Amino acid sequence: MLGNMMLRAVTHTVRLSLVVHRCCQCPVLHTCRWLHSNPELWAGHNKWSKVKDIKIPKDAARARVMAKYSLMIRIAVREGGSNPEFNINLAQILEQCRNKNLPKASIEGAIKGAKSKPGLQHLYEATGPGGCTLLIEVLTDNNTRSHQEIKRIMTKHGGALCEGARRNFDRKGVVAASRDEITSEKALELAIEAGAEDVQETEDEEERPVLQFICDTASMKAVRVALETLGVHTLSAGLEFVSHTPSLLNQAQLETASSLLETLHDCPDVVRVWDNIQAQS
């Protein structure tokens, strides 16, 4: 009943974002459609024209993906150990690596090297073009060097490091699933039945359609199990920063933001970047 009432009030919105698993894939801007089941989340969302993709050679893109996942593995091992049976975060990252067919030898090397390679983890807060906010996760062996490089990149693209950007994001569980033949309406129904808060239509780095089910961190495993029970083929699950306060950018600002995100992902110390960018209508 409540679910049906929500479904009748469905609204479709499109925002600008780096795709997650989102975060360590090719730095191109993809169209992401939020299918909100909560009326309180509808305000301030609208459609936008997709920014021209930044094309990257596939070999270079794959090498970048592997490099980013290696950093994520190092962080996970440092935080919870090298045994995925007792380290849920590491197990989720390894699952994502397998789904992307990343070399087993490279994955094992990253796990073994996690303890031998020192590094400091840091989450930078920043503002970008048009007042958008960014969270930039970094793993580095030289914090001063990384800080200076991130600051230089932000300044070059009209942004700056700041405090307070974290307030625009919530830490959420994100369950990724194959889109298959699931319609937008059906995706909403599945989200409600599985106990998810929201669902997002997006694409992976191969431009294949993917659904991302957003949920509370504590219920991520239960939501994934529920989706599998409902016949949904899930790909991975992990913790992400999800924006709850969008920044509306015009076309020129979107293009600058695209360049900024590309440059940040080119930085070898940057692991992941989250943003709250949305296009003006």
N, C-alpha and C positions, 0 to 999 in steps of 0.2 A: 503494500500500500504506500508507505512512505517512499520506497524506491520508485514505484510507478509515478508518484507525484513529481519526484525529482526528474525522472526521465521525460515527462511531458514538458518540463521547463528547460530542457537541454538547450544550451547555447554553445556555439563553436567559436573558439578563439585561436589566434595564431600568434606565437611569440618567436623572438630571435634567441637562439641559444646554441652553444656547442653541444653536440650530442654526447652523452655520458656513457656512459658507463664509462659515461659521457665524458669524458674528460681526457682520456688519453688517446683519443682517436685523431684523425687528421684535423687540423685546425681550419675547418671550413664552416660557414654558417649555414645551418639547415633550418627548414621550416618545421616548427614543432607545434602541433595542434593540441591544446588542452581541452578535454571533454569534461567539464566540471559537473560533479554531482552535488556540490555544495553551493547554494545560491549566494552565500556570503563571499565566495571567491570570484564571482562574475564581474564585479565592478572594475573598470579600468582596463579591460582587455579588448582588443580589436584586431582587425586584419592588417596585413602589411604585404608589400611586394618583396619577394625574395631577393636578397642581395646576390649579386653574381658570385658563384662559387670560386674559390681560389684553387686552381687545379695543381695537384702535386703528383710527380711521377710515383707510380705504385710501389716501386722498390724503395724509394726514399720514405714514402708514407709508412710502409711496413716496418722499416728499420726504426722509424720514430715510435711507432706503436710498441715495438719490442723494448725500446729504451725506456719508455714511460712505464710499462708494466714491470720492468726490472726494478725501477725505483719504488713502485707500489709494493712489490714483493719484499724489498729490503725494509720498508717501513713496517709492513705487517709482521715480518719475522722479528724485528727489533721489539715490537710491542707485545707479541704473544707467542714467540717461539717458532721453531721450524717445522713442527708436526701439525699438519692441517687438521688432524683428528681432534686436536685440542685448541686449534686456532681458527675460529670461524671466519675471521676476516681473510686470512691467508687462503682458506679453502675456497672462498668465494672468488678471490682473485685468480687462483689456479683454474677454476672452472671457466672463467672468462678467457683465460689464455688458451685453454683447450678449444673453446668455441671459435676462437679466431685462428686455430691451427698454428699457433706459435711453436717454434722448435722446442722439443722436450729438453734438448741439451742446454739451450739458452735459459730455460726456466729453472732447471736444476742448478745451473751455474749461478743464477741470481740468488737462489736460496742459500747455497754454500757461501757465496760472497757477502751475504748480508751481515755476518758477524765480523768478517775480516776487513770490511771497508767501513771506516768510521764515517759518520754523517750526522748532521743536525737537521731536525725537521722543524719547519716553521710555516705558519699560515699568515700571509700578508693580506691586509685589508687595503683596498684602493678605490678611488673614484676614477671613472673614465669619461669618454666623450658624452656630452649631454647630461652629466651628473649621474650616469649609471654606476653601480657598485660592483666590485669584483672581489672574490676570495681566491688567493693564489697560493697553492700548496707547493712548498719547496723542500727538497732534500739536498743538502750540500755539505761539503767538507770545509767550506770557507764562508761563513755567514756574512762577513763584511763584503766579500766579492759579490755574493748573490744579492745582497741588499742594494749595493750600488748599481748592479746591472738591472734589477727590477725597477729601481727608481729612474734610471736612465730611459728605459723602455716606456714607462708611464709618462714621463715628461715629454718625450718625443711625440707621443700620440695624444697630447692634451689632457693627460691624467695626472694623478699624484697618489702617493701612499697616504693613508689616513687612518684614523681610528673610528670605530662605530659602524663600519660597513657590515660587520657580522650580524648586526641587529636586523638586517633585511632578509636574513635566511634562517630556515629551520633545518635541523638535522633530521633527515627522513630515511626510511627504507625505500629502496627502489627495486622492484621486481621486473626484469625485462622479459618479454615474451614475443614469440613469432606472431606477426600480424595475421598471416594466412588469409582466410576469407572472412575474417571478423569485421563486421560493419561498425561504424562509430556508435550506433545505438546499442549494439550487442556488447561492445567494449564497456560501455557504461553499466549495463546490466551485470556484466561479469565483475566489474569493480565493486559494485554494491553487494553482490552476493558473496564475494570473497572477503569483504570487510576492508577494502582499500579506501583511501580518502579521495583519490583522484586517479585519472588515467590520462596519459599523454601519447599522442601519435607522433612518431618521429622516424628517422632512418639511421641505419648504421653506416659505417664508413664505405660499405659497398652499395649504398643507396637502397638497401632492402628495407621494407617497412617493418617497424618494430613498435610494440606497445610497451609503455613503461607505467606500471601500477605503483602509485605513491601511497605509502602507509606509514604508520607510526613505527619507530625503530623496534619496539618491543614485539610488534605483531608481524614483522616481516616474514618470519618462517611460516607462521600460520597462514598468512595471505598466499604465500607461494604454494603451500600444500593444498589450500582451497582451490586455487586456480588450476592446479594439476588435476584435482578431483573433478573439476568442471570441464576437463578436456582441453585445457590450454597448454600449449607446449612452451614452458618457461625456459629461458636461456641462462639467466644468472640472477643473482640478488646481491645487493650491497648497500652501504650507507652513503648518502649523498647530501650535499647542501642544496635545498630547494628554496627558491626565492618566493616570498609572500608579498613583496612590495615592488612592483615593476617600475622601471624607468622608461618613459616614452621618448624615443629618438626619431628624428627626421631622417630622410634618405642619406644626406651628407654625413650625419653623425653615425649612421649604421655602417657606412663604408669605412669610416675611420675606426670604428669599433672592430670591424672585420680585420683590418690591418693590425690593430693592437693585439687581438687574440692570436692571430697567426704568429706574430713576433714573440709573444709570450711562450707559445708552445714550441717555438724554435729554440728557446733557452734550455740548455741541457739540464739545469737544476730544477726546472719547473716540472712538477708531477701532474697536477690537475688545476684547472681554472673553472670557477663557477661565476655566473653573471646573472643580472636581473634585467637584461635588455629586452625591450619590447618596442615594436614599431608604432609610430603614430598612424592614424587612419588617413 
